[in-house]
Amino acid sequence: MSTPARRSPPALLSGFASRISLSLNPWSIALFLIALVVALPIIVVLSHIFVPTEGVWQHLASTVLPRYLSNTFWLVVWVGIGTLVVGAGTAWLVVMCRFPGKRIFEWALLLPLAVPTYVIAYAYTDFFQVAGPLQSMLREWFDWQVGDYYFPNVRSLGGAATLITFVLYPYVYLLARASFLEQSVCVLDVGRTLGRGPWRLFASVALPLARPALVGGVSLVLMETLNEFGAVQFFGVDTFTTGIYRTWFGLGEPVAAAQLAACLLTFVIILVLLERYSRGKRRYFHTTNRYQQLPEYQLRGWHALGATFACLLPVVIGFLLPSGILLNMAIKTGDSLFGTRFIGFAMNSLSLATVAALIAVSLAVLLSYGVRLNNSSSARFFTRIAAMGYAIPGSVVAVGILIPFAWLDNSLNMWLHEHYGKIIGLVFSGSAFILIYAYVVRFLAVSFNAVEASLGKVTPSMDAASRTLGQTAGGTLRRIHTPLMRSSLLAAGILVFVDVMKELPATIILRPFNFDTLAVRAHSLASDERLAEASTASLTIVVVGILPVILLSLAMRRARPGSQAE
């Protein structure tokens, strides 16, 4: 009679083999390959940390690196605090208070999302400069001369932090408002019975419940701040992003640029770890499923006026005023190449954004469905890697892509010259291919989040019913899930489309020779102090950026369980 000991090895091997076969199905392989492709730029950047640079890194460390560290740190701190105050404060006002203009501000506070930070920098520089309309008007009113008065310099670290704050606060507002809308009336009623007014209730009850959303919103803001290139370069503020560009193209030192990118990547990793550590084991739960219409505090007199002003100010600074400035400049002067060449710039932007959006949404569908079919720890791990690109600044992604593809081009040309006496030029690093690759790596997470949320709403019983009717996994995705997710796929595509239209650092570093987009056109004109001509391309980007704002506003109308349609 055989013993259990003799039967156990085959059983163990069988179980191991079954796990291997499970991990090697086509969907799991797709997850692994997508994760590998997305992680390649990060691997390349990190691999250059200890590569010798023949004294270049020592020179950077002794001259400009302390300034990069200081400016980046203070920019992140000021923008983080500013967006938290503006975003959380305005979200609480529009959710819990009743005052003039509340219904308008609910969606209008999202409008600054449509304005790229470098665009707002161009607009306000023209508005605040010595020859600009504001200072000219002040000199005319008070009969002043240049030098008779003090006027703050917008092209400074403080100016950059202020303007970036009023562009990026909607990230915090969006998540904070959604969190406040989801809070139970019962929890708030307990605070009110303890005698706490609106502001004490906000500080002691609502904020702790919304803490995960606030931390998530501020984390997005800080990552966008670390990615910022156009505004800080235009304002003359040296940060890691501008240093990477200057080291690569100014000094011609790709290895040193990669090491600076690794330092910036370290900043991002620290932010992500701090965000996760800040949660710790602390959890905030609603202890009831009763959701009623939230009570609204009727504000009167000075309180109502203050609330209206508090909500109006960020909308004016972040959207209305810069849009008005750009529109005025575009009408009066505009781009001298407006016409055939400008259409070419627009077509380059539109084609790149369209292709990148289609690829990003397709990969997001593969990732989401792959995890749905094989919800293992390895599948979730690969998905997290594939979705981490949004946390990586565009300049880091660009450096991590350009180094291997430039090496590949050089190796290919050397081999062809050696064997056939021919040189075919830059096949990969000189084409739009690596630009689209960078966009997909950078914004895959944007489409993945939208697709994953939509796919999660489809009940698993539909998968089972489809499979019993003879459909394969691919057929179920194509015929069942895709039609159900059509609106979410469209929304995800539009979000990626607009993000690509606005992306500047990766585009500047990776774009092919003599290939300009609207973002590059606006930046090149503004860098030459031709702000009026830059207004046309900048205004076009703003108009396109309004699309996702409309989608977000519509999606939030019924964000809260139990809310009543208005």
Disulfide bonds with the S-S distance in Angstrom:
none
